[in-house]
Amino acid sequence: MRLKLVQIVVAALVAVAAFAPRAAAQNPDSMMPEDSAAKAKQILRDLINARGGAGYTEAREGECHGNRAQFGHNGAITGYVGFTDFRQYPDKERLEYTAKSHNLKSIINTVIGVEGLDWSHAGIIIAVYNGDRGWTLDRSGITELPVTSISEFQEQVKRNIDNVLRVRLKEPGWTYRFGGSDTVDLKEVDWVELTDSEERAFRLAVDHNTHLLVRSVVTTNNEETRERDDDVTIYTNYQLKDTVWTPMQVTKDHNGRRASQFFYDTCRYNPGFPSDFFDKTSLSKQGGDATIKKSKNGASN
């Protein structure tokens, strides 16, 4: 009996000794900085591979259709609007909004950040961003986007997680840290903490089993309030679209408040946009087509 008890104790001690180094290695506070950075980079490599590897990193164009839900300050939904989002990474985007109700134009004004927009004769509002330039097309025609809207877009480009993973991590000045393991949205995740050269802080929660991104938190300095802003994005309903595993539902919170939700119906990658698709000339053509269509419709009445 005593011998059996001794054997059990010895076996337990061996198990604890074998587990202790592993447990210590998983504690981010006890890891050496270079080990923490190496583990963070490995998690990021697993994440990129899970999204599609080269099929993900080489997808420089994207086109998604769906609906956007916008939320008010009280957390209630203020309305839905249909949209198509065309992107050419890293800094070109074309957003086309459609809605049957003109009451939703206030949502568009909030989304684009420009007051007074109204549905065009074709029933759409378009915003085009191209680096440091931008334009809108609505009922009144083509208008240059204000400097504030362009600055906000450029900041969003730097915060965009797809841009970070595909392009920005190649820039100098990044720091990497393993942030530990946790349970987020009922999933076991590993946290990766990143800081860029301009002190934007990124925290990525990566599913421990699928290696897909569950949640991202981007923390930045607010120059107006002198406080830190937290922008949280939640990624769900991953589906394989072309060569990319794509979250078909994306939820965004700002400083603890629900801001918007995106429900994608379809997505495709590298469709091959026309060379002027993100330029003012494309809007001139679209505006002309809308005018011609309206004239024909008017003539037939």
N, C-alpha and C positions, 0 to 999 in steps of 0.2 A: 504494500500500500504506500509506504513511504517512498519507495523507488519510483512508483508510478507518479506520485506527486512531484518528485524532483524532476522527472522527465517533462511533465506539463509546464513547470516553472521555467525550465531551460528552453523549451520550445517557445514559450511566450516571450522570453527575453531575446531570443534570436529574431523572432518576428518583429519586435519593437525596434531592435537594432537595424534590421533591414529596412524598415519603414521610415525611421527617423531621418536619414539623409534625404530621402525623396520628399518628405514633408517639409523639411527645411528649405529644399531647393524651390518648392512651390510658393514659399512665403516671399512676396516681393520685397518686404522690408529687410530681409536677411540676405538677399542676393547681392553679389558684387555688381556694380553698374554695367560692366561689360557683359556679364552673364544675363542680366535683366534685358539689356538691349538685344542680345542675340536671341533670346526667347521671344521677345516682341517681334523681331524681324521674321522669325520662323512662323509665328501665328499669322503675320501678314502674308507670307508666301502661301500658306495653306488657304487663306481667305481668297487670294487671287486665283489660285488653282481651282477652288470650289466654284468660283463665279464663271470659270471656263478657261482659265489659263491664258494662252495666247489668243484664244477666241474672244476673251474679255478685253485684254490689254490692247488688241489690235482693232477693236470696234471703236472707230473714231467718229462715227455718225450714228445717230439714233433717232427713231421716230416712234412716238407713243401717242395713242388716242385714249381718251377716257373722260372722267368727270371729276371735278374738283369741288369739295365741300369747304365753305369758308365759315369760320366761327367768329362770334362777337366777343367783346370783353367779358361778358357774363358766362361764356362757355356754350351758349346756344348756337345752333347752326343758323346762319343768316341766309343761306341759299346754296344752290348747286349751279355749276356752269360747265358746259362741255368744252373740251379743249383738245388741241393737237400740239404736241411739243416736239419740235425739230431741233436737234443739237448737232453741232460739229465741234468736237472738243479741240482745244480747251475753252474758247471764249466766243463762240458764236451760237446764238439761240434765236429761234423764231417760234412765237407762241400765237396760235390762232384760236380765238374764243368764239363759241357760238351759243346762242340761247334763244328760245322761243319767246321768252318774256322780257320786255324792255325794262321791267323792274329790277332785273339783275345787273343793269349797267353800273350801279353803285358798287357792286362787288368787284367788277372789272377795274373801276377807278382805284379801289383799294389795292387790288392785286398788282396792277402796273405802276401805281403811285402817281397817276396823272388824273387831275380832276377834269370833268367836262367831256369825257369820252362818250360816244353814243354809237349804237350799232350802225354799220354801213348799210347801204341799200341791199347788199347781198346777205345781210344778217350776220356779219362777223366783225370782230375787232382784232387787229393784228399788231403785235409788238415785235420788232426785230432788234436784236443786239449783236453788234459786231465789234468786239474789242472796246475801243473808246468812243464808238458812235452808236446811235440808235434812233429808231423812228417808230411812229405808230401810224396805222391806217384805220380811220373810222369814217363816220358819215361826212365829216368836214374835209376829209382828204388826208394827205400825208403831213405829219408834223414831226419835227426834231424832238427827241426825248430830252428832258431837262438834265442838267449836269448831275443833280441829286439822284435821278433814276439810273444814270450810267454808273455813277460811283457805287451805288448799292449793288448793281449787277456785277461789277468788277470784284466787289467784296465777296459776293456769293460764289463767283468763279473760284476764288481762293479757298472757300470753305467746302465746296462741293466734294463729297467723298469719292466719287468716281474720278474726278480730276486729281485728287490726292493720290489715289492708288495707281492711276494710269500714268500721270505726268509729274505731279509736284514732288513726289518722294525722290525724284532724281535731282532735285535742287539741293544745294548745299545748306547746312545750318539746321537740319532736323535733329531732334533728340528722340530716343526711343526708350520706353520703359515698359516692362511687364507689370500690369496693375493688379494681378491676382485673379483668383477664380471666384465666381459668384453665381447666383440664380437670378436671371432676368427674364421676365415674361414667361415664367415656368420652364425656362431652358437653362441648362448648365452652360456657362459662358466663361471665356477667358478675356480679361480686359487688356487692351493695349493702349498705352498713353503716349501721345506724340505732341511735340511742340515745334512749330516752324520758326524760321528766323525772325518773324515779326511778332512772336509771342502769342500766336493763336494756339490754344490748347485743344487737342482732339482726344476723345476717349471712345474707343471702339469696343463694343461687346460682341465677341465672335463665338458662335455656337461651338461648343467643345466637340460635338459629334459630327455635325454637317460642315463645320467651318464656314458657314454663311454668316453674314453680318446681321445681327439681331437689332442693334441699337447703336446710334452714334450721338455723342454729346460734343458740341463745339462751344468753347468758352472764349469770349472776346471782351475787350475793354470797350465800354460805352463812353464816348467822349463827352456826351451831353450830361449824363447822370453821374459820371465818374465812378460807376459801379461795373460789375462784371455781368455780362449777359450770357445765359445758357440757352442754346438752341438744340433741342433733342429731336432726333428723327428715328422713327420705329419702322422696321422693314418686315413685311409679312407676305405670305402667299407667293413664295418663289415658284416660278415656272421657267422652263427652258425655252427661250425665244432665239431662234437661229443658233448662235454659238455662245449665248450668254444666259446664265441663270439670273432671272430678273424678278425683283420684288414687285408684284402686281398691285400691292396696296402699301402706301407710304403715308405715315402720320407725322405731323410736325407740331411740336410744342415750343412755345417761347416763354422763358422764365416761369415755367410751371403751368402755363395756360395753353389749352388746345388752340392752335392757330388755323390749321388746314389739314385736310385729308385728300389723298389722290387715289382714285380707283381706276386702274388701267384696264382697258378692254383688249387692246392689242399693242404689241411692240415689235419693231424689227430693227436690224442693225446694218450699217453700211449700205443703205439703199442707193447711194449715188445721187446726191443733190446737184441741181444745176449750179454752175460756177457763180451765178449772181443771186443765188437763193437767199443769201443773208445780206444783200445790199439794197439800197434805196430803189434801184432800178426795178427790182422784182415787184416792189409795192406799186410803183408807177404802172407797171403792166397789169397788175391785179386790179388796181383802181380803175384803169381804162376798161378792162373786161367787164367790171361791175357796171360801169356807166353804159357801155354798149348793151349789156343784157337788160338794164332797166329801160333804155330807150326802146328796145325791141318789144319788151313787155308792155310798155306804155302805148306803143303804136298799135298793138293788137287789141287793145281794150276799146 
